[in-house]
Amino acid sequence: MSEQKTISDLRAMLFETIAAVKDGTLEIEKAKVISELSQVMVNTAKAEVDNAKATGGVGSGFLESAPVAVPDGALPNGITGITRHVLRG
């Protein structure tokens, strides 16, 4: 079984794809397929975040969440904290 991939891995692969298209070592059609598949992965991550918000669950680790420090009194009444999703890497 291969190791779990993250959004950072996807980003690195996309930058490699861009470089390969620029230097002529990757065909445009292959780059388009990579782009389309990457968009599917991003859309899946968005759905995962929405599901975690709705259910109070946690994600798969593709996106990593981290608490955000907020000064006292900076949040509106009833809001007790913020979770910001950050990219690994």
HTML snippet that shows the backbone in 3Dmol.js (N, CA, C, O; Angstrom):
<script src="https://3Dmol.org/build/3Dmol-min.js"></script>
<div id="view" style="width:600px;height:400px;position:relative"></div>
<script>
const pdb = `
ATOM      1  N   MET A   1       0.848  -1.170   0.000  1.00  0.00           N
ATOM      2  CA  MET A   1       0.000   0.000   0.000  1.00  0.00           C
ATOM      3  C   MET A   1       0.895   1.235   0.000  1.00  0.00           C
ATOM      4  O   MET A   1       1.880   1.290   0.737  1.00  0.00           O
ATOM      5  N   SER A   2       0.559   2.220  -0.820  1.00  0.00           N
ATOM      6  CA  SER A   2       1.391   3.413  -0.900  1.00  0.00           C
ATOM      7  C   SER A   2       1.052   4.387   0.220  1.00  0.00           C
ATOM      8  O   SER A   2      -0.015   4.307   0.829  1.00  0.00           O
ATOM      9  N   GLU A   3       1.979   5.313   0.482  1.00  0.00           N
ATOM     10  CA  GLU A   3       1.748   6.292   1.535  1.00  0.00           C
ATOM     11  C   GLU A   3       0.641   7.258   1.130  1.00  0.00           C
ATOM     12  O   GLU A   3       0.371   7.458  -0.054  1.00  0.00           O
ATOM     13  N   GLN A   4       0.014   7.845   2.123  1.00  0.00           N
ATOM     14  CA  GLN A   4      -1.076   8.777   1.883  1.00  0.00           C
ATOM     15  C   GLN A   4      -0.527  10.051   1.255  1.00  0.00           C
ATOM     16  O   GLN A   4       0.487  10.583   1.706  1.00  0.00           O
ATOM     17  N   LYS A   5      -1.186  10.533   0.230  1.00  0.00           N
ATOM     18  CA  LYS A   5      -0.787  11.758  -0.447  1.00  0.00           C
ATOM     19  C   LYS A   5      -1.558  12.933   0.138  1.00  0.00           C
ATOM     20  O   LYS A   5      -2.673  12.771   0.633  1.00  0.00           O
ATOM     21  N   THR A   6      -0.960  14.106   0.080  1.00  0.00           N
ATOM     22  CA  THR A   6      -1.574  15.309   0.621  1.00  0.00           C
ATOM     23  C   THR A   6      -1.714  16.355  -0.474  1.00  0.00           C
ATOM     24  O   THR A   6      -1.260  16.166  -1.603  1.00  0.00           O
ATOM     25  N   ILE A   7      -2.355  17.461  -0.115  1.00  0.00           N
ATOM     26  CA  ILE A   7      -2.503  18.571  -1.042  1.00  0.00           C
ATOM     27  C   ILE A   7      -1.125  19.094  -1.468  1.00  0.00           C
ATOM     28  O   ILE A   7      -0.973  19.591  -2.584  1.00  0.00           O
ATOM     29  N   SER A   8      -0.128  18.986  -0.594  1.00  0.00           N
ATOM     30  CA  SER A   8       1.231  19.419  -0.956  1.00  0.00           C
ATOM     31  C   SER A   8       1.808  18.551  -2.065  1.00  0.00           C
ATOM     32  O   SER A   8       2.500  19.048  -2.953  1.00  0.00           O
ATOM     33  N   ASP A   9       1.525  17.258  -2.013  1.00  0.00           N
ATOM     34  CA  ASP A   9       1.969  16.355  -3.073  1.00  0.00           C
ATOM     35  C   ASP A   9       1.309  16.722  -4.403  1.00  0.00           C
ATOM     36  O   ASP A   9       1.956  16.723  -5.450  1.00  0.00           O
ATOM     37  N   LEU A  10       0.021  17.029  -4.345  1.00  0.00           N
ATOM     38  CA  LEU A  10      -0.707  17.423  -5.550  1.00  0.00           C
ATOM     39  C   LEU A  10      -0.117  18.704  -6.119  1.00  0.00           C
ATOM     40  O   LEU A  10       0.110  18.811  -7.324  1.00  0.00           O
ATOM     41  N   ARG A  11       0.129  19.673  -5.249  1.00  0.00           N
ATOM     42  CA  ARG A  11       0.696  20.941  -5.707  1.00  0.00           C
ATOM     43  C   ARG A  11       2.060  20.724  -6.367  1.00  0.00           C
ATOM     44  O   ARG A  11       2.334  21.294  -7.423  1.00  0.00           O
ATOM     45  N   ALA A  12       2.909  19.906  -5.753  1.00  0.00           N
ATOM     46  CA  ALA A  12       4.233  19.641  -6.315  1.00  0.00           C
ATOM     47  C   ALA A  12       4.116  18.999  -7.700  1.00  0.00           C
ATOM     48  O   ALA A  12       4.840  19.365  -8.625  1.00  0.00           O
ATOM     49  N   MET A  13       3.205  18.047  -7.830  1.00  0.00           N
ATOM     50  CA  MET A  13       3.019  17.386  -9.115  1.00  0.00           C
ATOM     51  C   MET A  13       2.525  18.363 -10.176  1.00  0.00           C
ATOM     52  O   MET A  13       2.940  18.285 -11.332  1.00  0.00           O
ATOM     53  N   LEU A  14       1.649  19.276  -9.791  1.00  0.00           N
ATOM     54  CA  LEU A  14       1.144  20.258 -10.752  1.00  0.00           C
ATOM     55  C   LEU A  14       2.257  21.209 -11.198  1.00  0.00           C
ATOM     56  O   LEU A  14       2.330  21.566 -12.374  1.00  0.00           O
ATOM     57  N   PHE A  15       3.121  21.621 -10.270  1.00  0.00           N
ATOM     58  CA  PHE A  15       4.249  22.474 -10.664  1.00  0.00           C
ATOM     59  C   PHE A  15       5.206  21.720 -11.587  1.00  0.00           C
ATOM     60  O   PHE A  15       5.744  22.297 -12.532  1.00  0.00           O
ATOM     61  N   GLU A  16       5.415  20.439 -11.315  1.00  0.00           N
ATOM     62  CA  GLU A  16       6.252  19.629 -12.205  1.00  0.00           C
ATOM     63  C   GLU A  16       5.621  19.532 -13.591  1.00  0.00           C
ATOM     64  O   GLU A  16       6.320  19.586 -14.603  1.00  0.00           O
ATOM     65  N   THR A  17       4.300  19.389 -13.631  1.00  0.00           N
ATOM     66  CA  THR A  17       3.582  19.316 -14.905  1.00  0.00           C
ATOM     67  C   THR A  17       3.727  20.617 -15.678  1.00  0.00           C
ATOM     68  O   THR A  17       3.982  20.601 -16.882  1.00  0.00           O
ATOM     69  N   ILE A  18       3.568  21.733 -15.000  1.00  0.00           N
ATOM     70  CA  ILE A  18       3.718  23.040 -15.659  1.00  0.00           C
ATOM     71  C   ILE A  18       5.121  23.176 -16.240  1.00  0.00           C
ATOM     72  O   ILE A  18       5.288  23.610 -17.380  1.00  0.00           O
ATOM     73  N   ALA A  19       6.129  22.803 -15.452  1.00  0.00           N
ATOM     74  CA  ALA A  19       7.510  22.897 -15.933  1.00  0.00           C
ATOM     75  C   ALA A  19       7.729  22.006 -17.155  1.00  0.00           C
ATOM     76  O   ALA A  19       8.395  22.403 -18.111  1.00  0.00           O
ATOM     77  N   ALA A  20       7.164  20.801 -17.116  1.00  0.00           N
ATOM     78  CA  ALA A  20       7.330  19.871 -18.229  1.00  0.00           C
ATOM     79  C   ALA A  20       6.644  20.385 -19.497  1.00  0.00           C
ATOM     80  O   ALA A  20       7.158  20.198 -20.600  1.00  0.00           O
ATOM     81  N   VAL A  21       5.497  21.023 -19.346  1.00  0.00           N
ATOM     82  CA  VAL A  21       4.822  21.612 -20.515  1.00  0.00           C
ATOM     83  C   VAL A  21       5.675  22.755 -21.061  1.00  0.00           C
ATOM     84  O   VAL A  21       5.860  22.879 -22.271  1.00  0.00           O
ATOM     85  N   LYS A  22       6.187  23.580 -20.165  1.00  0.00           N
ATOM     86  CA  LYS A  22       6.998  24.723 -20.598  1.00  0.00           C
ATOM     87  C   LYS A  22       8.260  24.301 -21.338  1.00  0.00           C
ATOM     88  O   LYS A  22       8.656  24.933 -22.317  1.00  0.00           O
ATOM     89  N   ASP A  23       8.896  23.217 -20.860  1.00  0.00           N
ATOM     90  CA  ASP A  23      10.137  22.812 -21.536  1.00  0.00           C
ATOM     91  C   ASP A  23       9.902  21.805 -22.665  1.00  0.00           C
ATOM     92  O   ASP A  23      10.850  21.333 -23.293  1.00  0.00           O
ATOM     93  N   GLY A  24       8.651  21.488 -22.913  1.00  0.00           N
ATOM     94  CA  GLY A  24       8.317  20.642 -24.062  1.00  0.00           C
ATOM     95  C   GLY A  24       8.461  19.157 -23.836  1.00  0.00           C
ATOM     96  O   GLY A  24       8.430  18.393 -24.801  1.00  0.00           O
ATOM     97  N   THR A  25       8.620  18.704 -22.576  1.00  0.00           N
ATOM     98  CA  THR A  25       8.781  17.267 -22.322  1.00  0.00           C
ATOM     99  C   THR A  25       7.461  16.569 -21.987  1.00  0.00           C
ATOM    100  O   THR A  25       7.438  15.354 -21.789  1.00  0.00           O
ATOM    101  N   LEU A  26       6.362  17.330 -21.922  1.00  0.00           N
ATOM    102  CA  LEU A  26       5.056  16.729 -21.657  1.00  0.00           C
ATOM    103  C   LEU A  26       4.055  17.275 -22.668  1.00  0.00           C
ATOM    104  O   LEU A  26       3.963  18.483 -22.886  1.00  0.00           O
ATOM    105  N   GLU A  27       3.310  16.358 -23.281  1.00  0.00           N
ATOM    106  CA  GLU A  27       2.303  16.758 -24.265  1.00  0.00           C
ATOM    107  C   GLU A  27       1.153  17.480 -23.587  1.00  0.00           C
ATOM    108  O   GLU A  27       0.785  17.169 -22.454  1.00  0.00           O
ATOM    109  N   ILE A  28       0.594  18.447 -24.296  1.00  0.00           N
ATOM    110  CA  ILE A  28      -0.517  19.249 -23.781  1.00  0.00           C
ATOM    111  C   ILE A  28      -1.698  18.364 -23.388  1.00  0.00           C
ATOM    112  O   ILE A  28      -2.327  18.609 -22.359  1.00  0.00           O
ATOM    113  N   GLU A  29      -2.006  17.361 -24.167  1.00  0.00           N
ATOM    114  CA  GLU A  29      -3.151  16.493 -23.860  1.00  0.00           C
ATOM    115  C   GLU A  29      -2.955  15.762 -22.536  1.00  0.00           C
ATOM    116  O   GLU A  29      -3.904  15.627 -21.763  1.00  0.00           O
ATOM    117  N   LYS A  30      -1.755  15.294 -22.264  1.00  0.00           N
ATOM    118  CA  LYS A  30      -1.475  14.628 -20.982  1.00  0.00           C
ATOM    119  C   LYS A  30      -1.583  15.627 -19.833  1.00  0.00           C
ATOM    120  O   LYS A  30      -2.101  15.299 -18.766  1.00  0.00           O
ATOM    121  N   ALA A  31      -1.094  16.843 -20.053  1.00  0.00           N
ATOM    122  CA  ALA A  31      -1.190  17.879 -19.024  1.00  0.00           C
ATOM    123  C   ALA A  31      -2.655  18.210 -18.736  1.00  0.00           C
ATOM    124  O   ALA A  31      -3.017  18.450 -17.585  1.00  0.00           O
ATOM    125  N   LYS A  32      -3.489  18.224 -19.758  1.00  0.00           N
ATOM    126  CA  LYS A  32      -4.923  18.492 -19.563  1.00  0.00           C
ATOM    127  C   LYS A  32      -5.563  17.406 -18.714  1.00  0.00           C
ATOM    128  O   LYS A  32      -6.390  17.707 -17.854  1.00  0.00           O
ATOM    129  N   VAL A  33      -5.197  16.154 -18.940  1.00  0.00           N
ATOM    130  CA  VAL A  33      -5.740  15.050 -18.144  1.00  0.00           C
ATOM    131  C   VAL A  33      -5.299  15.191 -16.689  1.00  0.00           C
ATOM    132  O   VAL A  33      -6.100  14.997 -15.775  1.00  0.00           O
ATOM    133  N   ILE A  34      -4.037  15.525 -16.477  1.00  0.00           N
ATOM    134  CA  ILE A  34      -3.542  15.728 -15.112  1.00  0.00           C
ATOM    135  C   ILE A  34      -4.310  16.861 -14.447  1.00  0.00           C
ATOM    136  O   ILE A  34      -4.695  16.755 -13.283  1.00  0.00           O
ATOM    137  N   SER A  35      -4.533  17.932 -15.177  1.00  0.00           N
ATOM    138  CA  SER A  35      -5.282  19.075 -14.641  1.00  0.00           C
ATOM    139  C   SER A  35      -6.709  18.680 -14.265  1.00  0.00           C
ATOM    140  O   SER A  35      -7.194  19.042 -13.193  1.00  0.00           O
ATOM    141  N   GLU A  36      -7.375  17.944 -15.137  1.00  0.00           N
ATOM    142  CA  GLU A  36      -8.751  17.521 -14.866  1.00  0.00           C
ATOM    143  C   GLU A  36      -8.821  16.605 -13.642  1.00  0.00           C
ATOM    144  O   GLU A  36      -9.703  16.765 -12.799  1.00  0.00           O
ATOM    145  N   LEU A  37      -7.906  15.658 -13.545  1.00  0.00           N
ATOM    146  CA  LEU A  37      -7.891  14.754 -12.393  1.00  0.00           C
ATOM    147  C   LEU A  37      -7.570  15.508 -11.108  1.00  0.00           C
ATOM    148  O   LEU A  37      -8.119  15.198 -10.051  1.00  0.00           O
ATOM    149  N   SER A  38      -6.691  16.487 -11.194  1.00  0.00           N
ATOM    150  CA  SER A  38      -6.361  17.303 -10.027  1.00  0.00           C
ATOM    151  C   SER A  38      -7.581  18.076  -9.545  1.00  0.00           C
ATOM    152  O   SER A  38      -7.808  18.203  -8.342  1.00  0.00           O
ATOM    153  N   GLN A  39      -8.368  18.592 -10.491  1.00  0.00           N
ATOM    154  CA  GLN A  39      -9.580  19.331 -10.117  1.00  0.00           C
ATOM    155  C   GLN A  39     -10.569  18.404  -9.417  1.00  0.00           C
ATOM    156  O   GLN A  39     -11.242  18.822  -8.474  1.00  0.00           O
ATOM    157  N   VAL A  40     -10.667  17.164  -9.860  1.00  0.00           N
ATOM    158  CA  VAL A  40     -11.528  16.198  -9.187  1.00  0.00           C
ATOM    159  C   VAL A  40     -11.057  15.996  -7.747  1.00  0.00           C
ATOM    160  O   VAL A  40     -11.877  15.927  -6.831  1.00  0.00           O
ATOM    161  N   MET A  41      -9.747  15.901  -7.545  1.00  0.00           N
ATOM    162  CA  MET A  41      -9.214  15.717  -6.199  1.00  0.00           C
ATOM    163  C   MET A  41      -9.513  16.925  -5.318  1.00  0.00           C
ATOM    164  O   MET A  41      -9.871  16.765  -4.151  1.00  0.00           O
ATOM    165  N   VAL A  42      -9.372  18.125  -5.861  1.00  0.00           N
ATOM    166  CA  VAL A  42      -9.669  19.338  -5.101  1.00  0.00           C
ATOM    167  C   VAL A  42     -11.157  19.388  -4.753  1.00  0.00           C
ATOM    168  O   VAL A  42     -11.520  19.731  -3.628  1.00  0.00           O
ATOM    169  N   ASN A  43     -12.009  19.049  -5.705  1.00  0.00           N
ATOM    170  CA  ASN A  43     -13.449  19.040  -5.438  1.00  0.00           C
ATOM    171  C   ASN A  43     -13.802  18.012  -4.365  1.00  0.00           C
ATOM    172  O   ASN A  43     -14.676  18.258  -3.535  1.00  0.00           O
ATOM    173  N   THR A  44     -13.132  16.870  -4.379  1.00  0.00           N
ATOM    174  CA  THR A  44     -13.347  15.858  -3.358  1.00  0.00           C
ATOM    175  C   THR A  44     -12.928  16.388  -1.985  1.00  0.00           C
ATOM    176  O   THR A  44     -13.617  16.155  -0.992  1.00  0.00           O
ATOM    177  N   ALA A  45     -11.803  17.098  -1.931  1.00  0.00           N
ATOM    178  CA  ALA A  45     -11.344  17.685  -0.660  1.00  0.00           C
ATOM    179  C   ALA A  45     -12.346  18.719  -0.160  1.00  0.00           C
ATOM    180  O   ALA A  45     -12.612  18.791   1.040  1.00  0.00           O
ATOM    181  N   LYS A  46     -12.902  19.520  -1.066  1.00  0.00           N
ATOM    182  CA  LYS A  46     -13.920  20.500  -0.674  1.00  0.00           C
ATOM    183  C   LYS A  46     -15.140  19.793  -0.080  1.00  0.00           C
ATOM    184  O   LYS A  46     -15.682  20.228   0.936  1.00  0.00           O
ATOM    185  N   ALA A  47     -15.564  18.714  -0.714  1.00  0.00           N
ATOM    186  CA  ALA A  47     -16.705  17.958  -0.192  1.00  0.00           C
ATOM    187  C   ALA A  47     -16.369  17.363   1.175  1.00  0.00           C
ATOM    188  O   ALA A  47     -17.227  17.316   2.056  1.00  0.00           O
ATOM    189  N   GLU A  48     -15.143  16.916   1.356  1.00  0.00           N
ATOM    190  CA  GLU A  48     -14.708  16.358   2.635  1.00  0.00           C
ATOM    191  C   GLU A  48     -14.766  17.421   3.732  1.00  0.00           C
ATOM    192  O   GLU A  48     -15.217  17.144   4.843  1.00  0.00           O
ATOM    193  N   VAL A  49     -14.308  18.636   3.420  1.00  0.00           N
ATOM    194  CA  VAL A  49     -14.349  19.731   4.390  1.00  0.00           C
ATOM    195  C   VAL A  49     -15.793  20.066   4.739  1.00  0.00           C
ATOM    196  O   VAL A  49     -16.121  20.247   5.912  1.00  0.00           O
ATOM    197  N   ASP A  50     -16.661  20.151   3.729  1.00  0.00           N
ATOM    198  CA  ASP A  50     -18.074  20.441   3.979  1.00  0.00           C
ATOM    199  C   ASP A  50     -18.706  19.368   4.856  1.00  0.00           C
ATOM    200  O   ASP A  50     -19.476  19.684   5.764  1.00  0.00           O
ATOM    201  N   ASN A  51     -18.390  18.105   4.595  1.00  0.00           N
ATOM    202  CA  ASN A  51     -18.926  17.013   5.390  1.00  0.00           C
ATOM    203  C   ASN A  51     -18.426  17.099   6.832  1.00  0.00           C
ATOM    204  O   ASN A  51     -19.199  16.911   7.772  1.00  0.00           O
ATOM    205  N   ALA A  52     -17.143  17.381   7.003  1.00  0.00           N
ATOM    206  CA  ALA A  52     -16.584  17.486   8.362  1.00  0.00           C
ATOM    207  C   ALA A  52     -17.245  18.628   9.124  1.00  0.00           C
ATOM    208  O   ALA A  52     -17.524  18.501  10.316  1.00  0.00           O
ATOM    209  N   LYS A  53     -17.499  19.749   8.437  1.00  0.00           N
ATOM    210  CA  LYS A  53     -18.184  20.873   9.082  1.00  0.00           C
ATOM    211  C   LYS A  53     -19.594  20.471   9.508  1.00  0.00           C
ATOM    212  O   LYS A  53     -20.027  20.789  10.616  1.00  0.00           O
ATOM    213  N   ALA A  54     -20.297  19.781   8.638  1.00  0.00           N
ATOM    214  CA  ALA A  54     -21.691  19.422   8.900  1.00  0.00           C
ATOM    215  C   ALA A  54     -21.828  18.362   9.985  1.00  0.00           C
ATOM    216  O   ALA A  54     -22.800  18.373  10.740  1.00  0.00           O
ATOM    217  N   THR A  55     -20.876  17.458  10.070  1.00  0.00           N
ATOM    218  CA  THR A  55     -20.994  16.334  10.999  1.00  0.00           C
ATOM    219  C   THR A  55     -20.104  16.459  12.226  1.00  0.00           C
ATOM    220  O   THR A  55     -20.198  15.658  13.156  1.00  0.00           O
ATOM    221  N   GLY A  56     -19.239  17.467  12.224  1.00  0.00           N
ATOM    222  CA  GLY A  56     -18.291  17.596  13.324  1.00  0.00           C
ATOM    223  C   GLY A  56     -17.193  16.557  13.269  1.00  0.00           C
ATOM    224  O   GLY A  56     -16.474  16.346  14.246  1.00  0.00           O
ATOM    225  N   GLY A  57     -17.065  15.914  12.134  1.00  0.00           N
ATOM    226  CA  GLY A  57     -16.066  14.866  11.974  1.00  0.00           C
ATOM    227  C   GLY A  57     -14.718  15.417  11.578  1.00  0.00           C
ATOM    228  O   GLY A  57     -14.512  16.629  11.525  1.00  0.00           O
ATOM    229  N   VAL A  58     -13.813  14.517  11.302  1.00  0.00           N
ATOM    230  CA  VAL A  58     -12.479  14.891  10.854  1.00  0.00           C
ATOM    231  C   VAL A  58     -12.279  14.364   9.446  1.00  0.00           C
ATOM    232  O   VAL A  58     -12.981  13.456   9.003  1.00  0.00           O
ATOM    233  N   GLY A  59     -11.323  14.939   8.756  1.00  0.00           N
ATOM    234  CA  GLY A  59     -11.062  14.540   7.384  1.00  0.00           C
ATOM    235  C   GLY A  59     -10.105  13.372   7.289  1.00  0.00           C
ATOM    236  O   GLY A  59      -9.790  12.712   8.280  1.00  0.00           O
ATOM    237  N   SER A  60      -9.653  13.137   6.076  1.00  0.00           N
ATOM    238  CA  SER A  60      -8.776  12.008   5.803  1.00  0.00           C
ATOM    239  C   SER A  60      -7.301  12.330   6.000  1.00  0.00           C
ATOM    240  O   SER A  60      -6.460  11.431   5.983  1.00  0.00           O
ATOM    241  N   GLY A  61      -6.986  13.604   6.185  1.00  0.00           N
ATOM    242  CA  GLY A  61      -5.597  14.003   6.297  1.00  0.00           C
ATOM    243  C   GLY A  61      -5.065  14.637   5.029  1.00  0.00           C
ATOM    244  O   GLY A  61      -3.942  15.139   5.014  1.00  0.00           O
ATOM    245  N   PHE A  62      -5.859  14.621   3.953  1.00  0.00           N
ATOM    246  CA  PHE A  62      -5.451  15.289   2.716  1.00  0.00           C
ATOM    247  C   PHE A  62      -5.259  16.773   2.993  1.00  0.00           C
ATOM    248  O   PHE A  62      -4.304  17.384   2.514  1.00  0.00           O
ATOM    249  N   LEU A  63      -6.172  17.347   3.770  1.00  0.00           N
ATOM    250  CA  LEU A  63      -6.039  18.708   4.274  1.00  0.00           C
ATOM    251  C   LEU A  63      -5.802  18.606   5.766  1.00  0.00           C
ATOM    252  O   LEU A  63      -6.351  17.727   6.431  1.00  0.00           O
ATOM    253  N   GLU A  64      -4.999  19.490   6.285  1.00  0.00           N
ATOM    254  CA  GLU A  64      -4.698  19.467   7.710  1.00  0.00           C
ATOM    255  C   GLU A  64      -5.295  20.706   8.362  1.00  0.00           C
ATOM    256  O   GLU A  64      -5.166  21.807   7.827  1.00  0.00           O
ATOM    257  N   SER A  65      -5.938  20.545   9.498  1.00  0.00           N
ATOM    258  CA  SER A  65      -6.509  21.706  10.172  1.00  0.00           C
ATOM    259  C   SER A  65      -5.632  22.091  11.357  1.00  0.00           C
ATOM    260  O   SER A  65      -4.972  21.255  11.975  1.00  0.00           O
ATOM    261  N   ALA A  66      -5.649  23.381  11.646  1.00  0.00           N
ATOM    262  CA  ALA A  66      -4.861  23.896  12.766  1.00  0.00           C
ATOM    263  C   ALA A  66      -5.665  24.976  13.461  1.00  0.00           C
ATOM    264  O   ALA A  66      -6.340  25.764  12.798  1.00  0.00           O
ATOM    265  N   PRO A  67      -5.607  25.031  14.791  1.00  0.00           N
ATOM    266  CA  PRO A  67      -6.317  26.091  15.496  1.00  0.00           C
ATOM    267  C   PRO A  67      -5.693  27.449  15.187  1.00  0.00           C
ATOM    268  O   PRO A  67      -4.489  27.554  14.953  1.00  0.00           O
ATOM    269  N   VAL A  68      -6.516  28.468  15.192  1.00  0.00           N
ATOM    270  CA  VAL A  68      -6.061  29.827  14.926  1.00  0.00           C
ATOM    271  C   VAL A  68      -6.138  30.619  16.216  1.00  0.00           C
ATOM    272  O   VAL A  68      -7.176  30.628  16.877  1.00  0.00           O
ATOM    273  N   ALA A  69      -5.059  31.279  16.580  1.00  0.00           N
ATOM    274  CA  ALA A  69      -5.053  32.117  17.781  1.00  0.00           C
ATOM    275  C   ALA A  69      -5.813  33.410  17.478  1.00  0.00           C
ATOM    276  O   ALA A  69      -5.534  34.091  16.492  1.00  0.00           O
ATOM    277  N   VAL A  70      -6.777  33.734  18.344  1.00  0.00           N
ATOM    278  CA  VAL A  70      -7.597  34.930  18.171  1.00  0.00           C
ATOM    279  C   VAL A  70      -7.535  35.734  19.461  1.00  0.00           C
ATOM    280  O   VAL A  70      -7.733  35.179  20.543  1.00  0.00           O
ATOM    281  N   PRO A  71      -7.263  37.037  19.365  1.00  0.00           N
ATOM    282  CA  PRO A  71      -7.216  37.853  20.591  1.00  0.00           C
ATOM    283  C   PRO A  71      -8.565  37.853  21.305  1.00  0.00           C
ATOM    284  O   PRO A  71      -9.615  37.759  20.670  1.00  0.00           O
ATOM    285  N   ASP A  72      -8.521  37.960  22.640  1.00  0.00           N
ATOM    286  CA  ASP A  72      -9.752  38.012  23.439  1.00  0.00           C
ATOM    287  C   ASP A  72     -10.644  39.134  22.942  1.00  0.00           C
ATOM    288  O   ASP A  72     -10.177  40.236  22.654  1.00  0.00           O
ATOM    289  N   GLY A  73     -11.929  38.842  22.845  1.00  0.00           N
ATOM    290  CA  GLY A  73     -12.903  39.842  22.438  1.00  0.00           C
ATOM    291  C   GLY A  73     -12.971  40.073  20.935  1.00  0.00           C
ATOM    292  O   GLY A  73     -13.738  40.925  20.485  1.00  0.00           O
ATOM    293  N   ALA A  74     -12.187  39.334  20.141  1.00  0.00           N
ATOM    294  CA  ALA A  74     -12.173  39.557  18.696  1.00  0.00           C
ATOM    295  C   ALA A  74     -13.267  38.785  17.963  1.00  0.00           C
ATOM    296  O   ALA A  74     -13.543  39.068  16.797  1.00  0.00           O
ATOM    297  N   LEU A  75     -13.892  37.816  18.627  1.00  0.00           N
ATOM    298  CA  LEU A  75     -14.931  37.015  17.985  1.00  0.00           C
ATOM    299  C   LEU A  75     -16.313  37.526  18.382  1.00  0.00           C
ATOM    300  O   LEU A  75     -16.508  38.007  19.498  1.00  0.00           O
ATOM    301  N   PRO A  76     -17.267  37.420  17.462  1.00  0.00           N
ATOM    302  CA  PRO A  76     -18.640  37.816  17.803  1.00  0.00           C
ATOM    303  C   PRO A  76     -19.216  36.916  18.898  1.00  0.00           C
ATOM    304  O   PRO A  76     -18.729  35.806  19.109  1.00  0.00           O
ATOM    305  N   ASN A  77     -20.237  37.388  19.584  1.00  0.00           N
ATOM    306  CA  ASN A  77     -20.900  36.594  20.628  1.00  0.00           C
ATOM    307  C   ASN A  77     -21.334  35.247  20.066  1.00  0.00           C
ATOM    308  O   ASN A  77     -21.865  35.167  18.958  1.00  0.00           O
ATOM    309  N   GLY A  78     -21.108  34.206  20.829  1.00  0.00           N
ATOM    310  CA  GLY A  78     -21.521  32.860  20.435  1.00  0.00           C
ATOM    311  C   GLY A  78     -20.465  32.099  19.649  1.00  0.00           C
ATOM    312  O   GLY A  78     -20.561  30.877  19.535  1.00  0.00           O
ATOM    313  N   ILE A  79     -19.469  32.775  19.108  1.00  0.00           N
ATOM    314  CA  ILE A  79     -18.395  32.114  18.371  1.00  0.00           C
ATOM    315  C   ILE A  79     -17.245  31.912  19.349  1.00  0.00           C
ATOM    316  O   ILE A  79     -16.716  32.870  19.912  1.00  0.00           O
ATOM    317  N   THR A  80     -16.867  30.649  19.541  1.00  0.00           N
ATOM    318  CA  THR A  80     -15.862  30.348  20.564  1.00  0.00           C
ATOM    319  C   THR A  80     -14.483  30.054  19.999  1.00  0.00           C
ATOM    320  O   THR A  80     -13.512  29.979  20.752  1.00  0.00           O
ATOM    321  N   GLY A  81     -14.380  29.888  18.699  1.00  0.00           N
ATOM    322  CA  GLY A  81     -13.077  29.601  18.113  1.00  0.00           C
ATOM    323  C   GLY A  81     -13.162  29.507  16.616  1.00  0.00           C
ATOM    324  O   GLY A  81     -14.247  29.540  16.037  1.00  0.00           O
ATOM    325  N   ILE A  82     -12.017  29.389  15.994  1.00  0.00           N
ATOM    326  CA  ILE A  82     -11.907  29.295  14.540  1.00  0.00           C
ATOM    327  C   ILE A  82     -10.996  28.127  14.214  1.00  0.00           C
ATOM    328  O   ILE A  82      -9.989  27.912  14.889  1.00  0.00           O
ATOM    329  N   THR A  83     -11.344  27.372  13.184  1.00  0.00           N
ATOM    330  CA  THR A  83     -10.436  26.362  12.656  1.00  0.00           C
ATOM    331  C   THR A  83     -10.077  26.769  11.239  1.00  0.00           C
ATOM    332  O   THR A  83     -10.953  26.978  10.399  1.00  0.00           O
ATOM    333  N   ARG A  84      -8.799  26.877  10.986  1.00  0.00           N
ATOM    334  CA  ARG A  84      -8.336  27.236   9.658  1.00  0.00           C
ATOM    335  C   ARG A  84      -7.693  25.988   9.058  1.00  0.00           C
ATOM    336  O   ARG A  84      -6.879  25.328   9.704  1.00  0.00           O
ATOM    337  N   HIS A  85      -8.057  25.675   7.835  1.00  0.00           N
ATOM    338  CA  HIS A  85      -7.461  24.520   7.151  1.00  0.00           C
ATOM    339  C   HIS A  85      -6.199  25.013   6.440  1.00  0.00           C
ATOM    340  O   HIS A  85      -6.230  25.970   5.667  1.00  0.00           O
ATOM    341  N   VAL A  86      -5.101  24.335   6.724  1.00  0.00           N
ATOM    342  CA  VAL A  86      -3.825  24.717   6.138  1.00  0.00           C
ATOM    343  C   VAL A  86      -3.290  23.561   5.314  1.00  0.00           C
ATOM    344  O   VAL A  86      -3.656  22.404   5.520  1.00  0.00           O
ATOM    345  N   LEU A  87      -2.427  23.894   4.387  1.00  0.00           N
ATOM    346  CA  LEU A  87      -1.833  22.883   3.527  1.00  0.00           C
ATOM    347  C   LEU A  87      -0.587  22.332   4.189  1.00  0.00           C
ATOM    348  O   LEU A  87       0.199  23.081   4.769  1.00  0.00           O
ATOM    349  N   ARG A  88      -0.405  21.031   4.105  1.00  0.00           N
ATOM    350  CA  ARG A  88       0.797  20.416   4.647  1.00  0.00           C
ATOM    351  C   ARG A  88       1.976  20.741   3.749  1.00  0.00           C
ATOM    352  O   ARG A  88       1.816  21.005   2.558  1.00  0.00           O
ATOM    353  N   GLY A  89       3.140  20.716   4.329  1.00  0.00           N
ATOM    354  CA  GLY A  89       4.324  20.864   3.496  1.00  0.00           C
ATOM    355  C   GLY A  89       5.329  21.804   4.002  1.00  0.00           C
ATOM    356  O   GLY A  89       6.366  21.998   3.368  1.00  0.00           O
TER     357      GLY A  89
END
`;
const viewer = $3Dmol.createViewer("view");
viewer.addModel(pdb, "pdb");
viewer.setStyle({}, {cartoon: {color: "spectrum"}});
viewer.zoomTo();
viewer.render();
</script>
